[in-house]
Amino acid sequence: MTPVPPTDAELNSLIIARLASLGIDLSQLPAGTASDPETGSPGRDAVLASLRSFMRGTVARIAAYQLPPPSGTVPVDPAAAAALSQQRAPMMYPSISTEWRR
């Protein structure tokens, strides 16, 4: 069965909830797509459209990332390949992530 992509309304709900959990309230932005002439803040609809585009494109590619087998090794057996596929995408500064997990 092929997964059904989320609708704009479903993605909006996810984005708004995720941002709210981080303390970001999109309702503070001006309504519509036009920027606020005084502050230059983007419109709420423009921000949601940009974040929907990000969610549909970039997030799927990051989630599908799998580490390649170490160079110079024999092909990895299926059990090891499954373990490798559970690892995160490489980070520029892994020490920061290590500190967060303590």
N, C-alpha and C positions, 0 to 999 in steps of 0.2 A: 504494500500500500504506500503510495507516494504521499509525503507530508503536505498538508495544505498550508501555504504561506499565510502569516497573520494579516488581517486587514489593517487599514490605516487606523481605525478606531481602537483595535486591540493593541497595536504598537503604541499609540498615544497613551493608552492606559498604563502600559508597562513603563514607558519613559517617564511619565508624570509620577508614578509610584516610586520608581527607582530614584529619581531626583529628589522627591520628597523625603525618602529615607536618608538622603545625604544632607538634608536641610536646605534644598534649593526649591523655591516656589516659583514656578513659571507664571503664575497668575499676576506676579509683580511686573511682568513685561507688558508693553502695550499690545492691545489686540490687533489682529490682522498681520499682514506681511510687511508693511512699511515700517521703516525704522523711526524711532522717536526723534524729531528734529532737534530737540534740546539736548538730549543725552547721548543720542546715537545708538541707543539700545535697539537690538533687532526686535521685530514683531514676534509675538508668541507663535503664530502660524509658521513663520519662516524658520524659527528655531526647531519646532516640531518636525517640519519637513526635512530639515538638515539631519536631525537625529534619526528619523525614520530611514533615510537613505544610508546613514552609517550602520544602523542595525541590520538592514537588509544585505549590505555588501560586506563590510569589513568584519563584523562579528562572526559571520558564518565562516569566513576564511580563517580567522584566528581559531575558532572552535575545531576546525577540521585539521589543524596543524598536527603533524606527527613527526617525531624526531627520526632522522634517518639512522640506519644501523651504523655503528662506528666504522670508520674507514679502515680498510685492510683486514676486515674480519670476514668469516664465512657467513653465508646467509643466516639470518636469525630465525630460530624455530618459532612457531606460532605463539607459544606461551610467552616467550620473551618479547615478541612483537607487540602482544597485547599490553604487557607491562610498560613498554616504551611509549605506546600511544597514549598512556594516561599522564605523561609528563607535560608540564606547562611549556609554552613557547619561551624561547630564551629571552632573558632580560639583559639590558645594558649594564645595570648595576645590581647583580644578584645579592650582594651583601645587604642591601636595603630590605629585600624580601626576607632574608634570613633573620634580620633583627625583628621584623614584624611578627614572625612566628614564635618568638620567645615569650 
